[in-house]
Amino acid sequence: MILFLVNSVDLFFNLLTWAIIIRVLLSWIPGLPPYNPIVRFLVSVTDPVLEPARRVIPPIGMIDISPIVVLFVLQLVREFLIRFLLNLYFAL
């Protein structure tokens, strides 16, 4: 059961990481309509994570570094959760 949770946590964080990366890459495409279903999906998935970071981290010039910070924090949280779950597994 715990190994299933470890795999699920890993998959969730990997998917969220890729969604953020793809959203950043799509933001570099000029003229991409915001009502595009793919763009809307990526915005709805990544906004709950990116918006709080954007309120705290100011942009540097015209560069928004909040996705970089969020990706770093996501990796830290992912590692912490996986290690915690594995410690639970081996403690049983």
Secondary structure, DSSP 4 states (H G I P E B T S, - for coil): -HHHHHHHHHHHHHHHHHHHHHHHHHHTSTT--TT-HHHHHHHHHHHHHHHHHHHHS--BTTB--HHHHHHHHHHHHHHHHHHHHHHHHHH-
